[in-house]
Amino acid sequence: MGDIIIEFSNWIWGPPILVLLLGGGTFFFIHSGFVPILKIGYAIRLLRGKHDEDTAPGQISSAQALSAAIAATVGLGNISGVAIAINMGGPGALFWMWIAAFVGMATKYYTCSLAIMYRGRDSSGEIQGGPMYVIEEGMGKKMEVSFRDFFCVAGVIGLLAIFQANQLTAVIQAVLIQPDSMEETLRNRWIIGFGMMGLTAVVILGGIKRIASVASKMVPFMVGIYMITVLIIVFQYLGQVPEMLKLIVVDAFTGNAVMGGAVGSVIVIGARRAAFSNEAGIGTAPMVHGASKNNEPIREGLIAMLGPFVDTIVVCTLTALVILLTGVWENSENDGVRLTLEAFEVGIPVYGKYLLMLSVLVFALSTMFTYSYYGHKCTNYLFGAGKANYYNYFYLATIVVGAVASLEVVVSLVDGMYAVMAFPNMIAALYLSPKVRAASKDYFARMKAN
């Protein structure tokens, strides 16, 4: 079964999905009039909450929606995902992560604007947003049944917290326990898995309001702690930073570092890890942004597009620099979070591994909290609000499974389902892109007049 999952993931991440994500994102970038660059300052100012609409339909504020989305994306994809990218594709993979992030900002601008523009109601009458509602409300009856269900079924599987559980278990074992045998390793993994399940249950069983409340408090703390630690290491090697940045760009077009000149493989690896890291085009962020109290679709899209910038351009780049500057990527047999852990141990002896473990703990838990909401929402759509809560128990059980599973199988399963989710989400966004452009012109004209 593991081999089948790995082969499926490698197969589906071929040229069609890359054209759809990178090509579609590039189209959105140009079609929007370069909004991700020209309006980023305005988007940041929106976070002050001046335009919040407390009486608008929805469950959470736009800032809470962004916090919840960042809690899901700024996570282990930034710590172990970057390490996997460098391990598999060399430094050049980061360059293609950057490209994917900038076009991903445009993708989130479009998809999250649509999430407000085409909201629907679930079986209990609660207003909801997300790709399934965009497809249902915006694309018409011919497309809605297959596309919306296609997305939701993949979401129920792909949005499990198995990767986070796997990598958090790995770092806890490496830092605190260091088992002596395979039997002890497996036993510890089961124990850690059940512990994570308990912590996650306390938050997710309280619904989106509790998830958003906890996420909005955790995100600034976790990003701050992690970035301070990373910057301490980077400043030690400050003179080598230009050389590393040059290596990243050169290797992106030569692939010499790892892939032996296979530039196409480096691009694929970079795009896959960027999709896993910032989730632009996958359709997750529109589900949480669709729940925000906002009647202005474009305003929500502007706030949402900040996610890939924080996630990939800032956090992923700093993680990559730590791995490259410390040199562990060239002579290590470790992968995933263990490679990042080794880099932190080199950069900050004795204390580095504990600081990383703290970051991993907060990153992983915050992602687990938000992912549960995504899967719950997909289940709600498929089976109705009355049965959606059963998903939470399934979700909690799979955390234990993720703790004991193989990293390669876990990554491949999530990657594969992400690709399946991306097809209906991106096709719907491309189909409805003229609606976003028209709404953009109207919104900015009104803001200018005011």
Summary of the structure (lengths in Angstrom):
residues: 450
radius of gyration: 20.7
end to end distance: 59.1
largest distance: 69.2
contacts: 1768
relative contact order: 0.23
helix: 80%
strand: 1%
